[in-house]
Amino acid sequence: MEALELYREETRKWEEHKYFCEKAGKELPPPEANPILVAFGNVTPSRYVLDVIRKVRSSELEISLLVLPFPYVPELLKLFNTYIQQGLEVELVCRCLFFLLKIHFGQITSNQMLVSVIDELKTSTLSKVCQIRDVLGFNSAALQFLQREIESKEDVMFFADATGQLQEKKKKRRKRERAVLTIA
């Protein structure tokens, strides 16, 4: 909530600055950045929100989203859309997005403004997830090809095969131990 409040405050400051620049017809000095954003390396307010979400432990993420009041959700959904379109932390953002949709489904679908945001999220999420899935599939196929090449050139067993044989040996050893215990 604190990160979203900072985001709201900073975007409001920049919108006012833009408005006054247009009204004055000249370039005015930019507003001072929040000290927190400066401490994080002069990041943008939206990037700060993503950094805060990223720092939440995986086990506590759903609890944090559960206690988030609904008035913060629309702004967070809009931020999620920009993150997904930019390809930033897509897996984490999708996890948060799906959890928020599960929790606030009734309120989100009844709000007409959020329905358009959800439609945008749907198209951007589907395209980005398909893109990531294709990259993962390509990388997996390339790794399998490299594994086959290495095994054929060096006639060496790869790590996965070696661990499989080790587990089989352990199973056989346990069976022998059980047999010895039942006989004794």
N, C-alpha and C positions, 0 to 999 in steps of 0.2 A: 504494500500500500504506500509505503514511504517513497519507493522508487517511482511509482505512478504519479504521486503528488508532485515530485520533483519534475517529472516529465511534463505534467500539465502546466506547471509554473514556467518552465523554460520555453515551452512552445507558445504560451501566451505572451511572454516577453518578446519573442522573435516576431510574432504576428503584429504586436503593437509597433515594434521597430519598423517593420516593413510598411505598415500603414502610415506612420509618420514620415518615412522617407518618400513615399508616393505623394503625400499631401504637401510636403515641403518642396518637392521637386529636386532634391539634391540628396547626396549620400550623407547620412548621419553616422556618428561613431557607433559601432555595435554595442549592444548591452553587455555588461559584465557577466561572465559565465559563473555558474554556481561553484563554490569552492569544492564541493564533492566531485563535480565533473572534472575540475582541474586536477584534483588529487588522483583521479582514475586515468589521468593522461589526456586530458582535454577531449574526452569522448563525447559523442552526441547524446542527448537525453534518451533517445530510443535505444541506442547501444548500451547505455547504462542500465536500462530496464532489463535487457537481455542478459547482461553480465550478472545482475542480481538474481535472475531466474536460474542462470547456470550454476551459481554458487550454492543454491539450495540443495541439500543432500537429496539423493534420489528417493530415499525412504521417507523423507518429510515433504516431498513436493506435493503430493496429493492432499495432505493435511493443510499445507499452506494455501493451496487453491480452494480448499473447502471452506476455510474461514474468511476468504476474500469476499467482501460485500458485493452484491450485484451491481451497484453503480460504477464500480471499477471495471467490470467485465467488458462492456462495449468498447472502451478504449483499448483494453488489452487485446480484444479480438482484432481490432484494426491494426495494432502493432504486430500481432501474429501474422497478419496478411502481408505486411511489408517484409517481415523476416523471411517468410517462406518465399516470396518473390525474389528476394536477394540471395536466397540459398543459405541463410545463416541458421545453424543449429536446427535443421529441419526435423530431425528425429525428436529432439527435446520439445520443440514448439508443437509438433503434432501430438505428442503425448499430453501436453498441457491443454491443447485445444480440445482434444477428444474428451478429456476429463471434465473440462468446463461445460462442454456441450451436454454431457450426460447429466451433470448436476443442475444446470440452469436451462434445460431444454424448453420447459413451458414458458418461461419468461422471455427467452430469446425468440422463440417462434411467434409469440404474441406481439412483439415489437417490430413494426414494419421497417424501421431504419436498420435493424439488425439483420433482417431477412436478406437485404441486398449485400450486406457485409458477409453473411454466410455463403451466399451464392459466389461471391468473389473468392472467398476462402476455399470453397469446393473446387473451383476450376484451377486455382493456383496450386492447391495441395495435390490434386490428382496429377497435374502435369509435372510438378517437382518430384513427387514420390515415384512416378513412372520413370523419370529421368534418373533418379538415384538407383532405382531397381535395375535399370539397364546397365548403368556403370558397374554396379556390384556383380551382375551376371557376367559382364564382359571380363571383369577382373578375376572372377572365380574360374572362368573358362581358361583365361591366360595362365593362372596359377596351376591348374590341372595339366595344361599342356607342358609347362615348365617342369612339373613333377615327372611326367612321363619321359620327357627328354633327358632329365638328369638320371633317372633310373635306367633308361636304355643305354646311355653312354657309360655310366660307371658301374652298372650292374649292382647297384646298392639299393637296399630297402629304405624307403622314406620313413620319416618319423612316425606317421600314423600307423603304418604297417608294423613297425617295430613295437609300438605300444600295444597293438592288438595281439601280437604274439606273446608279449609279456603277460597280458591279462589271461590268455589261454593257459599259460604255464602255471599261473597262480591258481586258476580253477582246478587244474589237474592235481596240484599239490594239496589243495583243500580236500578234494575227494579222497586222496590217499590218506590224509590225516584222519578224516571221518571214518574211513574203513578201519584204520588201525585202532581208533577209539572204540568202535563198536565190537571189534574182536576182543580187545583187552577187557 
